[in-house]
Amino acid sequence: MAGTPTPDERAKSLIGRVLSDRYRLDGIVAMGSMGAVYRGFHLKMRKEVAIKILHPETEGFPDLVDRFEREAIVGAHITHPNIAVASDMGTFDDGSYFLVLELVKGQTLRDLLDREGPLKPERAMRLLRQLASALGAAHVRGVVHRDLKTLNVMVTAGPPEVVKLIDFGLARVQIDDIAPDTSAERTEQRSVSSPGVVFGTVATMAPEITLGMEAIDERSDLYSVGVMLYEMLVGQHPFELGDATAVLLQHRDSPVPPMSEKNPAVHVPPAIEAMTMKLLEKSPRDRYQNVPALLEAIDAGSPPLDESSIPRAFTAAPSHNSEERRRLFTIVVGAVLALGLIVLLVGALKKRDGSTRQGAVDESTSQHDAADLGSAKAQTAATRDLAQELRADLVRAAGGADDAEAGAILIALADTDKTALREPALRAAATKIALRIGERGGDDATQAFYALSYRFGASGLDVLYEVSLAEKSSKAKNRAQAILDVQSKTDRPSPALRILLELKNAKCRQKPLLFARASSEGDARMLVVLEKLRPPGCDPNGESCCFRRHLGLEKTIESLSARTGPKP
């Protein structure tokens, strides 16, 4: 006697069927425990689509149908190039539900990583930015995905590769906020989760899931993004996968291993690793608080894909003697290469044993070394002259030069004299330029902020701190703050700036724990921050006023004042 067909048999039997007189089922794309996804064809519009069908066995599980409807409404009402569009929903035969979605031609991020992982940082950041942008579009409509994982991210074949976020079935969303139902027959909306029940994928769940699904919010989605980013960069999950409870406990309690420790073969830029680690903070309040903050960090922390583009801004800068600068820039590069070869040669010779031949070798090479060193000294002098000229140009540009020229001068100075911004006057000039070109945005601003972040050492980050103090919110201020947020987790800032950023970002109850370091490591800028923690530096009734009277704070201010002098 023929038995009841299995889900696989029933799914295959539907191939060739036409649903609602317009959707033909052409083949199975994927099978799941609750349904199947088909490649379909819209007969009226002559367009390929994806069709998801729930198995009839799910009829007794109304929550599953609710999730299906939820995915349909979210996909139909959140329009974004990185979110798969839903276009229709209905039932057929015995009441089986179907959902019509955009057909994404590509592979899941899971398949991509299995075949090609780990990804180069530049490629990972391009995918991350698209994913974050899609997530931001959902969050702004009050939708929390709650099941972000590599299987729910599609990547189309490039170039360019396009990310598509799919499957909002477990999303937390107020349907009436997205698609209000004004009909008289409107029904009560059910929750897709129950108290004490956890849905989703343990491998990418945020630590707060241990408190239940209601503890999940937008920052939990960002944690899941961090897990995926870690895997894109390292080629491995940050924790050991296995028993679900053990994995959850690792998310909650275990530190995330450094990327080089997890996979010594990868080389991830410090800023990108710091960004990933911030996404993977255990406490939601320590992560990026929203997608715009993450996008700022992505734009600020990602180096240009082609660093050779930076000198082009220098050579293209309008100047009365640009041809001379190009010639001197060539000399600078030649000097560096010549000096490098000389150092290698002399070092190799010194390692050799003393012998009768050593004197002859030294005598022979010394003549060539003398000539080379003489040439190098001349080239070094040219470098100094160029640096001096660029210093003067930077001060001039801060007074009102064309923004493109000002940015090019700043970048050229980074190429020529990385210590220039240690001088207060040049640091002030760089701050003015960064505020101007940062507000305008564009490629010039990206290159200039990159130079301040990575090429001037700690003094470049000091400039960005001054930019972050701008009174009004602006693109420049926000970009500088995002960069400092990332760089504060690295060893690039000076000790004084690092403790300053830590103290500013700490909660009021955590600040006293940092007073000792503030006293010993802080500089005059710290006094400004400390005095804003107490009246009259702050509004006594405001939230930013941490202390009415705190003995430790008073002693720290007194000690720091004695060591550094009055506040600037």
N, C-alpha and C positions, 0 to 999 in steps of 0.2 A: 504494500500500500504506500502510495506516495505520501511523504511527510510534508510538513510545512517548510517552504523554501527558506534557506538561510539568507541572512542579509546580503551576502555576496551574490547569491543566485538571483535574488530579487533585483538588486542593483543592476546586474548585467541584463536582466530581462527588460529593463526600461529603455535600453539603447534603441534608438529609432523612433521612440514615442514622440508625439507632439502635444505639448501642454498648452492649455488655453488658446488653442488654434493658432499659436504663433511661435512657440519655443520648441525646437527639435533637439532631442538629446543625442549627441553624436558620439560620445565616449566618456569613460570614467577618468577623471583627473586624480581623485584621491578618495579613499574610503576611511570612515571613522566608525566608532562604536555607536554613534547616534545618527549617522547619515552618510551621504556620499556627495561628492562634488563632481559635476559633469561639465564637459565642454559642450556648449550648446550653440544654436544658431537661431537668430530672430528672423523668421521667414518674411515678415512684412518689411522690416528695415534692412534685411540682408546684412546682418552684423553678427559677428561672433560674440558670445557672452559666456559667463560662467553661471551654472545653475546648481544651487545647493538644495538637496532634498533630505528631509528628516525621515527616518524609518518609521513605518506605521506603529511600531512597538512603543514609540515615545508618546502615544496618545494619552497614556495614563500618567504622564509627568508634565503637568501644566507649566512648571517652572522652565522646562526646556523650550516649550513653545514661546513663553515670554521672552526668553533670551533670543530666540529666533527673530521675533518681532522687533526686539530692541536693536539687533544688528541691522535689520532692514531700515528702521527709522533713522538711526545714526548715519548709516551709509547713504541715505537719500537726502539728508538735510545738512550734513557737514561737507561742503564743497572745498576740496583742496587737491592740488595735483599729486600729492603723496598719500592720499587715502583712496582706497578702492571704492568706486561709486556703486550704490545699490539702486536699481531702477524699477523693480516690481516684486510683488509677493502674492502668493495665492495658494489654493489647495486643488487637489485632483483625486480622482478615484475614491479611495476609502477615507479621505480626509488628510492624506499626507500633505505636508506643507512644502512649498518650494520658494526659494528666494533667488532672484536674478541679480547677478553682480557683474561688474566690469571684469572682463577676462584679461588677466595680467600675464603676458607672455614672458616668462623668465623662470627663475628658480627661487626657492626660499633662501633666506640668509643662512639657514642651517645647512642646506645643500652646498651653498657657495663656500662656507667655511670648511665643510668636510672635504671639498675638492681643492681649495686654494689657500686655506688659512695657514698661518696668520697673514693678515693683509698688511700692505705697506701703510704707515701712518697717514699719508696723504689720502689714500683711497678710503681708509676707514673714516677719516674726518668728513670726506664728501658724503659718504653714506649716512654718517651720524647727523650731519646738518639737515639732511632731508627728513630723516626720522624725527628729529627734534621739532622741525617745522610742522610736520603732520600732527605730532602730539600736542603742540601748542594750539593748533586750530581746534582740536578736540577739547582741550582744557578750557579754552576761552568760552566754549559753549556749555561748560559744566560737566563734561564727560571725562571720567577717569577710566582708562582702559582696563586695568587690573589683571591683564593676562598677556603682557608684553613678553615675547620670546622670539627666538630666531625662526620658529615655524610660522609666526604670524607677521613676518616681514618678507615681502617679495622684492626681488631685485631683477629688473628687466635687463636683457642683454644690451650692452653698450656698443660703442659710445654714443651718448653718455649713459651711464647706468642710472636708472631711476628707481627710487624706493617707493613701495606701495605698502601702507599699513592696512592690515586686514583683520577680520574677526573681532567685532566689538560685542560678542555674545555675553561676556561676563562684565561688561562695562557698568559702572555706576553712573546713572544718568536720570535726570528728571525729564521724562518724555514730554510732559506738557510744556516744559520750558523750551524744548527744541521744536516740537510740532504740536501746538495747542489743538485740542479736540473740542470744538464748540457744539458738537451735536448733542441732542437730548439723550441719546442712548449711550453716552459715554460710560465706560466701566471703570471700576477702581483698579489702580495700577498696583501690581504685586511686586514685591522685592524678589530679586533673583538669588538672594542668599538668605540663610537662616542663622540665628544666633548660635555660635559654637561650631559652625560648619565652614570649612575653608575650601574654596574652589580655585582652580588655576594650576600653574606649573611651578612646582617647588624650586626648581633649579634657578629661577629668576625672581623669586618672591622676596620682597623687602622684609627686614627683621620684624617690623611691627605687625606682620601677619599673624604672629603668635598671639596677638591680642584679639584676633578676629577680623573678618572682612570689613567691619565698620571702621577699623583703624586705618584703612588704606585711603590715601588721598593722592593728589598730584605728585607729591614728592616721592611717593612709593613707585609711581610709574618711572620717575627719574632714576631710582635705584635699579630698576629692571633694565633701563637703558645702560646704566653703568656696567651691569653684568655682561650685556651683549658687547659693549665697547671693549671691555677687558678681553673677552674672547676673540674679538676681531683682531686686536693688537698682539695678543700673546699666542693665540691658537689653542688655548686651553681655558676651561672654566676656572674661576678663582679658587673654588673649593673642590673637595673630593666628593663626587656624586655617588649615590647609593641609596641607602635607606632614607625615606622621606623625612623622618624625624631628625635623623643625624644631619641632613642637609640644612634643615631649618635652624638647628642649633648652631651650625657653622655660620649661617647668615647672621644670627643674633650675637654670637659670642666670639668667633674666631677672627683675628686680624687678617686683612686681605694681604696676601704675600706680594712683595715687590715683583714687578714684571720680569726683571732680569733673573730673579731667583726662581720664578716659575718656569721660565724658558730662557736660558742664557743666550740662546741664538738670536733673540730679537733685540733691537735697539730702538727704543721709543723715546722721543724728545721729552725732557723733564716736564715741560708745561703740559703736554698731553697726558702723561702719566699722572700728574697732580690733579688734572681735571677729572680723570677717571676715578681716582681715589676719593675725591670730593663727592662724586656721584654715589660712591659706595660707603659713605659714612653710615655708621650704625644708627645714629639718631637723625630723624628727619630734619630737625632744625639745623643740623650741621651740613646738610646738602645744599645744592642750589635750590632756592625756594620756589622757582618757577622756570618755565621754558625760556622766557626772554633772558633771564640771567645766564642760563646755559648757552644760549646763542651768542651772547656777548663774549662769554669765555671761549667759545669755539672760534669766533672771529679774531679775538685778541691772542689766543694761545696757539693758533695754527700758523706755522711759518709759511711764507709764500711757497708755492709748489716749485718755483724756479728761482733760487736765490740769486742767480746770475742777473736777474732782472733789476736788482737794486742798483748796481753801478750805472745802468742806463739812465736813471733819473738824474744822476750826477752829470753825465756827459751831455744830457739834453738841457741842462739848466741854462736859462738865459744869462749871459755874462759877457762883459766887455773883453775878457781874455779866456773864453772857454777853450779855444784851441790849445793855449798854453797849459791849461789845467789837464787836458787830455794827455798831452805829452808828459807832464809830470806824473800823472797817475800811472802811465806805462813804466816810468822810471821807478816808481815806488814798488810795483810788482816785481821788476827786475832785481831791485835791491834785496827784497825779501828772499827771493830764490837764490841769489848769489851768496848771501850770508848763511842761508841754510846749508848749502853745499860745502861752504868753508868749515862750518862747525862740525859737520859730519866727517870731513876729511881729517881735520886736526884731531878729533876725538878718536878716530880709528887708528891714527898713527901713534897716539900716546899709549894705546893699549898694547902695543907690540913690545916684545922683550928688548932689553938693551943689547945691541950687537954692533959689530964693526960696520954693518950696513946701515944702522940706525942714523949715524951721523950723516952719511951720504944722503939718505932719504930726507932727513930734516933740512939739510942744506939745499937739496934740490927743490923741495916743496916750498921752502920759506921764500924763495924768490917769487914764485907764482903767487903765494899767499899775500906777499907784500903788495903786489900789483892789484890783486883782487880786493884786498882790504882797502887800498887807496880808492879804488873805484866805488866800493860800497860806502866809504865815508862820504864821498861826494854825493852819492845818491841819497844817503841818509840826510845830508844837509838840505837837499832838494825837498825831501819829505817834510823836514821841519819848516822850511819856508812855506810850503803849501799849507801845512797845518796852521801856521800863523795867519796866513791870508784867509783861510776858511774861518778861523776864530773871529777875525774882524768882520767878515761877511755875515756870520751868524748874528752878531750884535746888530749890524745894520738891518738884516732881514727882519729881526724882531720888531723893528720900528715901523714896518709897513711895506716890506717888499711883497712882490707877487707871491701868493701862497705856494704855487708850484716850485718857484725858485727857492723859497725859504725851506721847503721840505727837502729839496735836492741838496741844499747846502748842509742841512742837518745830517742827511744820509752820508754825504761825502766826508764829513768830519768824522763820522763813525768809522769809515774806512781808513782814515788817515791818523786820527789821534783818539784812541778809545778812552783816554783819561781826561779829555778836555772839560767835561761837565763837572769835574771836581771843583772848578773855579766858580764861585758864587755868581759872578756876572754872566758867565756863559750858561750856567744852569737856569738863571732867570730868563735869559733870552730863549733858551730851548723850551721853557714852560710856555712862554707867550706864543711861540710858533705852534706848539702842540695843541694849545687851546684853539687857535685859529683853524688850522688844517683839520683837526679832529672833528670840528663842528661841520666842516664842509663834507668830509668823508671822501670816498673814492680811493683809487689805487695809491695816490701820493700819501694819503693819511695812513693807509695800511702799512706801507713801507717805512714811514717815519716812526710809527708806533712800534713796529717790529725792531727797528734800530734801537729805540729807547729800551725795549724789553730785553734784548739779547746782546747788543753790540757795544754798549757803553759801560757794561758792568753795573755795579750797584748804584752808581751816580745816575744812570738812565732811569732806574726805578725810583730814585728820589725825585726826578722830574715828574714822573707819572703820579707820584703821591701829591705833588703840588697841583697838578691838573685835577686830581680827584677832589680837591678842596674847593673847586669852583662853587660859588654861592648858588647858582641856579643849575638845575638838571640840564644836561646837554649831551650830545653824542660823545664829545671829547671826555667829559666827566665820567659818563657811564662806561666808556671803553677803558679808561684808565682804571676805574674801580674793578672791572672784570679782570684785567690783567693782574692787578695786585692781588686779587682774590686767589688767582692760580699761583702766582709767583711766591706768595707768602708761605706756601708749603714746600718750597725748594730752598736751596742754600744760596740763591742769587742775591737776595736783599742783604744790606748791611745788618749787623746785629741790632743797631739802633732802630732801623726801619722795621725789622722783623718783630721786635717786641712791641713797637708802636702799633702795627697792624693787629697783632694778637690781642692787645689790650682793647683796641677800638671794637673789635669783633666779638669780644667775650661778653657774656651776660653779666648783669650787675653783680650777681652773687659769686661769679668766677673772677672778677677783676682783682679783688684783694690778693688772690693767689699769685698774681703777676707783679705786685708792687715791688717786691725785692729785685726782680730783674729790671723793672722799669727804672729803679734807682741806680743800678749798677751799669746797665747797658744803654739806657735812653739818652737822648740828647735834648736840646732846647725845644724841639718840636713836641716832645712828650709833655712838657709843662702845659702847653695849650690844651692837650687832650685831658690831662689830669684835672685842670682847673674847671673844665666844663662838666666834671662829675659832681660838683658841689655848688651851692649858691655862693656868690651871685653869678658864677659862670654859667649856670643853667637856671631854667625856670623851676623854682622850688616845687611847683605843682605839676611839672611836666614829667612825662615818662622817662625822658633821657637823664633826669637828675637822679643819679644812683644813691647819693649819700647826703644827708643833712649835716652830719658830723661823723667823721671816721678818723680815728687816731692814726691808723696806718697810712691813710691817704695824706694826711697833713705832714707826717714825717717824711713820706716819699717826696712830696713837693719841696719840703725844706731841704732835704738832702740833695735833690737834683738841682735845685736853684744854686746851692753852694758849689756844686761841681761844674755846672754848665753856664752859670750866669742867668740873668733874667730871660723870660720867654721872648722869642723873636717878635 
